[in-house]
Amino acid sequence: MATIYDCSVDSELLTGMRLARAAIGRGELVVIPTDTVYGVAADAFDPAAVQRLLDAKGRGRQSPPPVLIPGIPTLAALAEEVPQAVTDLVQEFWPGGLTVVLPAQPSLVWDLGETRGTVALRMPSDTIALELLSETGPLAVSSANLTGRSAARTAAEAEAMLGDSVQVYLDGGEAGAAYDRVEGKDSSSTIIDATALAAGTGPLRILRHGVVSEEQIRAIVGDQLAPSDAAEPASTETPSDA
């Protein structure tokens, strides 16, 4: 039976992190806090674990999970091409609520679903998530909810939806609260598509509006961002990043 570990208690934090690392190593699922929403995590390089994640959420392979990474250097290791505009954005907004879709390194041995050769990457601003990522490496992480339901803001909300499909729940308090206070907006990450820019065939596009605003992005990249009428509104069918 899955257990929720209160990471504000030192003994539970140590136990929960140890069990979370072990669960990831066995190809099982773990729920972790992030700065945006709670995420359900699996080893990004274990296809069976990624499929277990999709099954737990009730999602198909046409909705591949994003990948959380421990730092900016991992970006170049997982993406085939990183335009300067993307480098500028991640230097400004990572760790934080910005997810970037880029062409994946073709040499990577993984199966995240029907990605069409792309990968969605983010470095979260959460100490628990970053500590786990530093020990496990990149994790496929999607919002900790059933498809069609609101993303979990607490570990208890995640457990109520995902139950025993997850082995370990790490409770880091309410997710997204800092964005609520500072930004007063949806606590989901903003997702930008940089595949056309990387290929030299078009500008950046916003796939989902979130905690990093269009104005903030445009202040960094200028006219390399497509006009707002080309952006797609947030949707439960948009890649559900944590």
Sequence and secondary structure as in RCSB ss.txt:
>XXXX:A:sequence
MATIYDCSVDSELLTGMRLARAAIGRGELVVIPTDTVYGVAADAFDPAAVQRLLDAKGRGRQSPPPVLIPGIPTL
AALAEEVPQAVTDLVQEFWPGGLTVVLPAQPSLVWDLGETRGTVALRMPSDTIALELLSETGPLAVSSANLTGRS
AARTAAEAEAMLGDSVQVYLDGGEAGAAYDRVEGKDSSSTIIDATALAAGTGPLRILRHGVVSEEQIRAIVGDQL
APSDAAEPASTETPSDA
>XXXX:A:secstr
  EEEETTSHHHHHHHHHHHHHHHHTT  EEE  SSS EEEEETT HHHHHHHHHHHT  TTS   EE SSTHHH
HHHBS   HHHHHHHHHH SSSEEEEEEB TT     SS TTEEEEE    HHHHHHHHHH  EEEEESS TTS 
  SSHHHHHHHHGGGSSEEEE S TTHHHHHHT S  S EEEE HHHHHTSS BEEEE  SS HHHHHHHHGGGB
  GGGS    TTS  B 
